[in-house]
C-alpha cells in the first residue's frame, strides 16, 4: 500500500502551499509566513528569494521576536510584509502558488490561513474552545415570556434590560459598547453584584447570551428582555456548564471601563410556551466554531429560519445565501421568517419569506427535520464571523416538530396580515368605484 501511495505522489505530485500569512500583527516584529513544500521550493516576495527543502517552514520578520512569541525559531527571517496587501509566491518544480491579501479583510491582528483549499482569516488571540456534546433533558421556552433566574452563578450577555430577572448572587459580563449605549438597567445590577464590561480589538462585540448556575445551563437569544419572539433553553450538564464558565472567565481579561449609560428601558413580559426535550446537544463557541452553514447544508426535508433580519454581505462570497439557495435547489422546503428587511428576491429561487410584526422577532434559530439550532448570532458578517457568540444544536425530532408548528403559525400569521391588508385595500377600491358609478348615474 505504501509503495502504491509513493507511486501516486511521483506521478501526481502535490503543489506546494502557502498555509498562513500574518502581515499586520499587534507587534510589528511578529509577522510571519507559514509554508509547506513537497520538495525543493522557493518563497519570494519579488524582492528576495528564500530556498527550502521538503516540510513545513516558517519565515519571520524577526527570529528573536518570533521565538519569544511562539517558543521556537523560524526557518528563515528578514521578510517584511505590507499591511495592506502585496503579492507573494511559493514556487515548486511543477507549480507556483500566489497569494495577495489586498482585497481581503484588512485589520491589525488578522491571520490569513488556508483550510480545505480556501483562504479564510482569524484574529490572533481568538480562543480555541472546541464543540462540546452531551445527552441531556431540558426545556425550551418560546418568548414572549416571563423568565426569572434564581441561585448563584455567572451571566454573560450583550446587554441586560431586565434587572429583575435575577434573584440571587450573580457575576455579570456585558459588552462595554452595545448599540445604543448601556442601559441604566445594567447600572442597577452594580448595586448588589459584580459587573464586568468587555471590550477588545479581536472581537467586535461580546454578543453571547448565557448563564450558569451550578450544573444548570441557560442559553437564550434575548438580552434578558422578554417581549419579543425569542428562545430560552434550560438543562443540566457538567461538561457544558464547565465550558461556558471557562468562556466567561476567559473573556474577563477583556474587562474595561464602560462608556456613558443611556436611559432606563421599560421591560414588558408575556406568556411563553414551554416544550420539554431530550437528546444530544452540542455547544459551539463562536467565532472559532460556526455551525450555521453546516446546519443548513445538512437539512434534507425542511429548513425553517427565524431572525430579525438577514444580511448576506460577507468577506469572501455569499456563503449564507449560497447555502440557503442550495438547500432549496436540492428540494428542501425552505421558509424564512423575519421582522424587517427586503428578502423578496429569494422567492424567485423557491424560498418562501414572510414578515412577523407582532410580536417582533429578536431570536435567531433554525429548524430542520430532526434538529434545532439556537444562536445568539445575528445572521450577518459580524454575528457569523467577528463577534463572541454561542450556538446550541438540539437533536430531538419531537422538539423540532413542535417548534416547526409554532413557526408555521407565525408564518401563516404574517401571510394573513398581508392578505388582510390586500383585501382591505381591494374593498376600499371597490367602494370608491361604486360611489363614482352612483354619482355618474345621478348626473
C-alpha positions as semicolon CSV with decimal commas, in nm:
position;residue;x (nm);y (nm);z (nm)
1;X;0,000;0,000;0,000
2;X;0,282;0,240;0,089
3;X;0,452;0,170;-0,245
4;X;0,125;0,250;-0,425
5;X;0,093;0,584;-0,240
6;X;0,454;0,672;-0,323
7;X;0,393;0,595;-0,691
8;X;0,089;0,824;-0,690
9;X;0,293;1,103;-0,537
10;X;0,559;1,059;-0,801
11;X;0,310;1,051;-1,088
12;X;0,085;1,327;-0,950
13;X;0,297;1,547;-0,724
14;X;0,101;1,781;-0,497
15;X;0,155;2,154;-0,514
16;X;0,348;2,348;-0,254
17;X;0,121;2,554;-0,028
18;X;0,122;2,885;0,149
19;X;-0,059;2,793;0,471
20;X;-0,066;3,110;0,685
21;X;0,023;3,476;0,644
22;X;0,039;3,723;0,933
23;X;0,127;4,058;0,776
24;X;-0,001;4,311;1,031
25;X;0,048;4,181;1,386
26;X;-0,020;4,378;1,702
27;X;0,358;4,384;1,748
28;X;0,527;4,464;1,419
29;X;0,824;4,231;1,467
30;X;0,600;3,921;1,498
31;X;0,482;3,896;1,136
32;X;0,540;3,562;0,963
33;X;0,451;3,329;0,675
34;X;0,397;2,953;0,710
35;X;0,450;2,728;0,406
36;X;0,466;2,361;0,313
37;X;0,697;2,225;0,043
38;X;0,662;1,877;-0,108
39;X;1,015;1,901;-0,244
40;X;1,261;2,182;-0,305
41;X;1,080;2,516;-0,330
42;X;1,140;2,890;-0,340
43;X;0,949;3,157;-0,149
44;X;0,956;3,508;-0,294
45;X;0,801;3,846;-0,230
46;X;0,955;3,956;-0,564
47;X;1,226;4,144;-0,379
48;X;1,412;3,848;-0,232
49;X;1,404;3,469;-0,267
50;X;1,446;3,204;0,003
51;X;1,503;2,836;-0,076
52;X;1,363;2,546;0,129
53;X;1,354;2,169;0,124
54;X;1,061;1,938;0,191
55;X;0,847;2,008;0,500
56;X;0,669;2,283;0,693
57;X;0,865;2,608;0,723
58;X;0,819;2,941;0,900
59;X;0,952;3,268;0,761
60;X;0,959;3,557;1,007
61;X;1,045;3,923;1,011
62;X;1,250;3,889;1,328
63;X;1,372;3,549;1,450
64;X;1,409;3,655;1,815
65;X;1,062;3,814;1,833
66;X;0,915;3,504;1,670
67;X;1,092;3,278;1,924
68;X;0,966;3,490;2,213
69;X;0,611;3,471;2,079
70;X;0,582;3,108;1,965
71;X;0,856;2,927;2,157
72;X;1,073;2,816;1,863
73;X;1,292;2,976;1,598
74;X;1,168;3,022;1,239
75;X;1,344;2,858;0,945
76;X;1,428;3,197;0,797
77;X;1,384;3,562;0,882
78;X;1,422;3,903;0,727
79;X;1,090;3,922;0,542
80;X;0,879;4,239;0,557
81;X;0,513;4,228;0,453
82;X;0,287;4,516;0,359
83;X;-0,008;4,569;0,592
84;X;-0,244;4,642;0,304
85;X;-0,150;4,356;0,074
86;X;0,122;4,251;-0,164
87;X;0,193;3,958;-0,395
88;X;0,394;3,667;-0,258
89;X;0,461;3,333;-0,425
90;X;0,578;2,980;-0,348
91;X;0,749;2,815;-0,643
92;X;0,800;2,442;-0,679
93;X;0,913;2,240;-0,981
94;X;0,565;2,185;-1,126
95;X;0,366;2,467;-0,972
96;X;0,355;2,820;-0,837
97;X;0,108;2,940;-0,574
98;X;0,036;3,310;-0,540
99;X;-0,129;3,497;-0,256
100;X;-0,224;3,862;-0,211
101;X;-0,434;3,989;0,081
102;X;-0,504;4,331;-0,074
103;X;-0,875;4,256;-0,133
104;X;-0,928;4,067;0,191
105;X;-1,040;4,173;0,537
106;X;-0,764;4,410;0,643
107;X;-0,710;4,479;1,011
108;X;-0,439;4,468;1,271
109;X;-0,407;4,121;1,425
110;X;-0,560;3,929;1,133
111;X;-0,404;3,595;1,035
112;X;-0,491;3,464;0,688
113;X;-0,496;3,086;0,667
114;X;-0,589;2,817;0,418
115;X;-0,840;2,546;0,508
116;X;-0,974;2,284;0,268
117;X;-0,812;2,469;-0,019
118;X;-0,982;2,804;0,061
119;X;-0,849;3,113;0,229
120;X;-1,006;3,238;0,550
121;X;-0,898;3,462;0,837
122;X;-0,895;3,477;1,215
123;X;-0,766;3,719;1,474
124;X;-0,455;3,636;1,668
125;X;-0,570;3,564;2,022
126;X;-0,909;3,417;1,942
127;X;-0,991;3,143;2,189
128;X;-0,995;2,778;2,080
129;X;-1,295;2,624;2,257
130;X;-1,398;2,307;2,077
131;X;-1,762;2,193;2,040
132;X;-1,893;2,007;2,346
133;X;-2,160;1,733;2,330
134;X;-2,379;1,583;2,600
135;X;-2,702;1,385;2,640
136;X;-2,947;1,596;2,838
137;X;-3,311;1,655;2,921
138;X;-3,440;2,008;2,947
139;X;-3,697;2,258;2,833
140;X;-3,725;2,524;2,567
141;X;-3,932;2,837;2,635
142;X;-4,068;3,028;2,338
143;X;-4,098;3,400;2,409
144;X;-4,263;3,647;2,462
145;X;-4,236;3,502;2,811
146;X;-4,180;3,584;3,178
147;X;-3,845;3,445;3,285
148;X;-3,650;3,470;3,612
149;X;-3,313;3,315;3,703
150;X;-3,257;3,212;4,066
151;X;-2,948;3,096;4,251
152;X;-2,578;3,179;4,238
153;X;-2,364;3,185;3,926
154;X;-2,246;3,381;3,621
155;X;-2,439;3,564;3,350
156;X;-2,293;3,663;3,012
157;X;-2,497;3,889;2,785
158;X;-2,453;4,157;2,519
159;X;-2,653;4,382;2,749
160;X;-2,925;4,335;3,011
161;X;-3,260;4,511;3,018
162;X;-3,443;4,333;3,298
163;X;-3,253;4,363;3,627
164;X;-3,549;4,198;3,799
165;X;-3,491;3,876;3,603
166;X;-3,235;3,771;3,865
167;X;-3,291;3,652;4,220
168;X;-2,970;3,555;4,396
169;X;-2,598;3,626;4,373
170;X;-2,457;3,663;4,021
171;X;-2,147;3,792;3,846
172;X;-2,225;3,963;3,515
173;X;-2,024;4,021;3,195
174;X;-2,168;4,256;2,932
175;X;-2,044;4,438;2,625
176;X;-1,884;4,774;2,706
177;X;-2,023;4,946;2,398
178;X;-2,354;4,797;2,280
179;X;-2,551;4,966;2,002
180;X;-2,749;5,249;2,159
181;X;-2,533;5,256;2,472
182;X;-2,551;5,072;2,803
183;X;-2,899;5,093;2,957
184;X;-2,936;5,210;3,316
185;X;-3,088;4,868;3,382
186;X;-2,729;4,735;3,392
187;X;-2,621;5,009;3,632
188;X;-2,889;4,888;3,874
189;X;-2,719;4,546;3,886
190;X;-2,398;4,703;4,015
191;X;-2,566;4,781;4,347
192;X;-2,554;4,418;4,464
193;X;-2,344;4,233;4,202
194;X;-2,009;4,241;4,024
195;X;-2,049;4,365;3,667
196;X;-1,767;4,346;3,410
197;X;-1,770;4,544;3,084
198;X;-1,591;4,376;2,792
199;X;-1,407;4,540;2,504
200;X;-1,142;4,402;2,267
201;X;-0,970;4,457;1,934
202;X;-1,019;4,093;1,833
203;X;-1,395;4,063;1,895
204;X;-1,618;4,333;1,751
205;X;-1,885;4,265;2,012
206;X;-1,933;4,035;2,308
207;X;-2,276;3,919;2,197
208;X;-2,315;3,574;2,358
209;X;-2,608;3,521;2,596
210;X;-2,592;3,251;2,861
211;X;-2,595;3,183;3,234
212;X;-2,455;2,905;3,453
213;X;-2,589;2,818;3,800
214;X;-2,402;2,514;3,929
215;X;-2,451;2,249;3,659
216;X;-2,759;2,427;3,526
217;X;-2,716;2,591;3,187
218;X;-2,935;2,869;3,048
219;X;-2,888;2,968;2,684
220;X;-3,100;3,242;2,534
221;X;-3,131;3,457;2,225
222;X;-3,255;3,751;2,434
223;X;-3,082;4,034;2,621
224;X;-3,292;3,948;2,927
225;X;-3,587;4,129;2,772
226;X;-3,882;3,903;2,715
227;X;-4,137;4,082;2,495
228;X;-4,021;3,960;2,151
229;X;-4,015;3,628;1,967
230;X;-3,710;3,454;2,107
231;X;-3,594;3,142;2,289
232;X;-3,471;3,037;2,634
233;X;-3,322;2,688;2,686
234;X;-3,260;2,526;3,025
235;X;-3,084;2,197;3,105
236;X;-2,819;2,048;3,333
237;X;-2,478;1,937;3,207
238;X;-2,145;1,927;3,390
239;X;-1,948;1,935;3,064
240;X;-2,132;2,224;2,902
241;X;-2,160;2,428;3,222
242;X;-1,783;2,394;3,269
243;X;-1,712;2,510;2,913
244;X;-1,940;2,811;2,947
245;X;-1,780;2,909;3,279
246;X;-1,440;2,876;3,110
247;X;-1,560;3,110;2,833
248;X;-1,692;3,354;3,092
249;X;-1,370;3,373;3,293
250;X;-1,151;3,368;2,981
251;X;-1,328;3,676;2,847
252;X;-1,297;3,871;3,172
253;X;-0,942;3,956;3,060
254;X;-1,109;4,198;2,817
255;X;-1,265;4,399;3,101
256;X;-1,260;4,775;3,053
257;X;-1,433;5,086;3,177
258;X;-1,788;5,136;3,050
259;X;-1,889;5,439;2,847
260;X;-2,184;5,653;2,947
261;X;-2,517;5,495;3,033
262;X;-2,837;5,570;2,848
263;X;-3,191;5,593;2,982
264;X;-3,369;5,320;3,172
265;X;-3,554;5,080;2,941
266;X;-3,903;4,972;3,044
267;X;-3,941;4,595;3,035
268;X;-4,256;4,411;2,935
269;X;-4,325;4,041;2,964
270;X;-4,559;3,791;2,806
271;X;-4,691;3,438;2,838
272;X;-4,443;3,192;2,691
273;X;-4,486;2,836;2,571
274;X;-4,267;2,564;2,718
275;X;-4,154;2,242;2,545
276;X;-3,965;1,954;2,705
277;X;-3,686;1,787;2,510
278;X;-3,441;1,501;2,550
279;X;-3,144;1,415;2,330
280;X;-2,794;1,512;2,228
281;X;-2,699;1,876;2,249
282;X;-2,384;2,036;2,109
283;X;-2,246;2,368;2,228
284;X;-2,049;2,581;1,981
285;X;-1,837;2,876;2,092
286;X;-1,813;3,128;1,811
287;X;-1,648;3,267;1,609
288;X;-1,393;2,985;1,610
289;X;-1,667;2,723;1,558
290;X;-1,963;2,835;1,347
291;X;-2,231;2,563;1,294
292;X;-2,480;2,771;1,090
293;X;-2,356;2,683;0,741
294;X;-2,329;2,311;0,820
295;X;-2,677;2,306;0,974
296;X;-2,825;2,448;0,654
297;X;-2,612;2,218;0,441
298;X;-2,732;1,908;0,629
299;X;-3,106;1,988;0,610
300;X;-3,283;1,726;0,395
301;X;-3,657;1,792;0,412
302;X;-3,724;2,126;0,576
303;X;-3,532;2,436;0,678
304;X;-3,720;2,698;0,875
305;X;-3,515;3,003;0,965
306;X;-3,613;3,277;1,214
307;X;-3,420;3,603;1,251
308;X;-3,493;3,975;1,288
309;X;-3,324;4,031;0,953
310;X;-3,063;3,867;0,732
311;X;-2,769;4,040;0,565
312;X;-2,591;3,825;0,306
313;X;-2,285;4,050;0,271
314;X;-1,973;3,860;0,373
315;X;-1,595;3,872;0,337
316;X;-1,543;3,621;0,061
317;X;-1,851;3,547;-0,148
318;X;-2,201;3,499;-0,007
319;X;-2,185;3,167;0,183
320;X;-2,509;3,212;0,378
321;X;-2,708;3,295;0,066
322;X;-2,539;3,012;-0,125
323;X;-2,626;2,752;0,137
324;X;-2,990;2,865;0,157
325;X;-3,031;2,857;-0,222
326;X;-2,853;2,521;-0,247
327;X;-3,094;2,378;0,009
328;X;-3,389;2,499;-0,195
329;X;-3,240;2,357;-0,517
330;X;-3,200;2,011;-0,365
331;X;-3,569;2,002;-0,272
332;X;-3,565;2,121;0,088
333;X;-3,875;2,316;0,198
334;X;-3,710;2,649;0,287
335;X;-3,907;2,916;0,471
336;X;-3,768;3,232;0,629
337;X;-3,942;3,447;0,890
338;X;-3,809;3,798;0,960
339;X;-3,944;4,120;1,106
340;X;-3,782;4,361;0,863
341;X;-3,561;4,374;0,556
342;X;-3,609;4,311;0,186
343;X;-3,572;3,939;0,108
344;X;-3,846;3,905;-0,153
345;X;-3,585;3,834;-0,421
346;X;-3,547;3,488;-0,264
347;X;-3,900;3,393;-0,365
348;X;-3,790;3,362;-0,729
349;X;-3,546;3,096;-0,607
350;X;-3,811;2,882;-0,436
351;X;-3,762;3,027;-0,086
352;X;-4,074;3,148;0,095
353;X;-4,031;3,465;0,302
354;X;-4,277;3,625;0,546
355;X;-4,259;3,909;0,797
356;X;-4,378;3,880;1,155
357;X;-4,464;4,218;1,307
358;X;-4,641;4,113;1,627
359;X;-4,452;4,004;1,822
360;X;-4,139;4,131;1,655
361;X;-3,852;3,884;1,624
362;X;-3,532;3,909;1,822
363;X;-3,432;3,542;1,847
364;X;-3,221;3,357;1,592
365;X;-3,296;2,987;1,539
366;X;-3,314;2,728;1,262
367;X;-3,527;2,415;1,239
368;X;-3,452;2,110;1,024
369;X;-3,642;1,782;1,005
370;X;-3,491;1,649;1,330
371;X;-3,285;1,924;1,497
372;X;-3,298;2,281;1,621
373;X;-3,008;2,528;1,615
374;X;-3,035;2,823;1,854
375;X;-2,779;3,103;1,842
376;X;-2,707;3,445;1,983
377;X;-2,555;3,542;1,647
378;X;-2,731;3,776;1,410
379;X;-2,720;3,637;1,057
380;X;-2,472;3,886;0,919
381;X;-2,096;3,904;0,880
382;X;-2,044;4,029;1,235
383;X;-2,253;3,762;1,402
384;X;-2,122;3,480;1,186
385;X;-1,754;3,577;1,191
386;X;-1,641;3,864;1,416
387;X;-1,836;3,856;1,744
388;X;-1,815;3,639;2,051
389;X;-2,131;3,431;2,013
390;X;-2,257;3,087;2,108
391;X;-2,487;2,835;1,943
392;X;-2,662;2,522;2,066
393;X;-2,783;2,236;1,849
394;X;-3,055;2,018;1,998
395;X;-3,112;1,682;1,827
396;X;-3,470;1,593;1,918
397;X;-3,725;1,536;1,640
398;X;-4,023;1,589;1,872
399;X;-3,891;1,930;1,974
400;X;-3,813;2,016;1,612
401;X;-4,169;1,924;1,512
402;X;-4,325;2,127;1,794
403;X;-4,113;2,432;1,718
404;X;-4,192;2,389;1,347
405;X;-4,564;2,401;1,430
406;X;-4,513;2,729;1,613
407;X;-4,305;2,858;1,323
408;X;-4,582;2,777;1,074
409;X;-4,837;2,957;1,293
410;X;-4,617;3,266;1,289
411;X;-4,558;3,222;0,917
412;X;-4,930;3,198;0,844
413;X;-4,996;3,495;1,070
414;X;-4,762;3,706;0,863
415;X;-4,937;3,584;0,547
416;X;-5,284;3,650;0,688
417;X;-5,195;4,005;0,790
418;X;-5,061;4,080;0,445
419;X;-5,365;3,922;0,282
420;X;-5,594;4,120;0,512
421;X;-5,433;4,447;0,405
422;X;-5,471;4,346;0,041
423;X;-5,840;4,263;0,090
424;X;-5,896;4,588;0,281
425;X;-5,741;4,794;0,003
426;X;-5,941;4,600;-0,256
427;X;-6,263;4,665;-0,062
428;X;-6,186;5,036;-0,038
429;X;-6,117;5,043;-0,411
430;X;-6,445;4,866;-0,484
431;X;-6,638;5,104;-0,254
432;X;-6,484;5,409;-0,425
433;X;-6,573;5,266;-0,768
434;X;-6,938;5,215;-0,660
435;X;-6,959;5,575;-0,533
436;X;-6,822;5,708;-0,863
437;X;-7,069;5,495;-1,056
438;X;-7,367;5,617;-0,848
439;X;-7,259;5,978;-0,880
440;X;-7,239;5,946;-1,258
441;X;-7,588;5,791;-1,264
442;X;-7,731;6,086;-1,068
443;X;-7,574;6,334;-1,305
